[in-house]
Amino acid sequence: MKANTAVMVSFLLMFSQVLFAQTKRVRTIEELSQAISSNLNNPNWEELDKLCIQSVVFMKFDLNKNGELENITFSKGAPEVVKAMLKTAISSVAVKENSKQLRGHTFLQPFIFIYEVGCSDALEDRMEKDQFHQSLLTMLSFEAPLSKHLSCTILSPLMQSSKR
């Protein structure tokens, strides 16, 4: 009985993520950033609430000449749960056929996050959670060797937080 319940709960969670991350068709850079932001509506709070961190993740992705997403990567050190949430959000974006502004470009989407529910009141916990400086120092270091430069369009930062 417990196994069946667990399978049913897993199925419902997967189905709800697909349902809530609806495909948004975009034509401009502004619409692209808004679509990613609006698709951040179903985070895995159970996992996020375990974190004690303030940071920024940079998501880099390409839109090829056909308007398809390619090469989605994240700055090094990003929590897996945050990467999964952002990947779901960006994967739900589709480029309209007449969107020449977006096709054939690389984009960098900063995502600022503050998750403090998992923090204890210990001083070292509060000091270690602030990772902004490290994130900025490695902002061009993705899941590949460190780049010296990046030719891209930087989208408006997104932000999400959870505090006690």
TAHU-V322066 format. One line per field, one symbol per residue. psi: psi as a letter, one per 30 degrees, with the letter a starting at -180 (. if undefined). A space follows every 50 residues. Layout:
psi: ???
This chain:
psi: eeeeeeeeeeeeeeeeeeefikkkklfleeeeeeeeeffhfhlieeeeff likkakkkkklkjaffgkklhjllkkgkkeeeeeeeeeeefgkkklehif ffkglkkjjkjkkjjfegkagkeeeeeffjgeeeeeegfgjahllklflk jlkklkklkklkl.
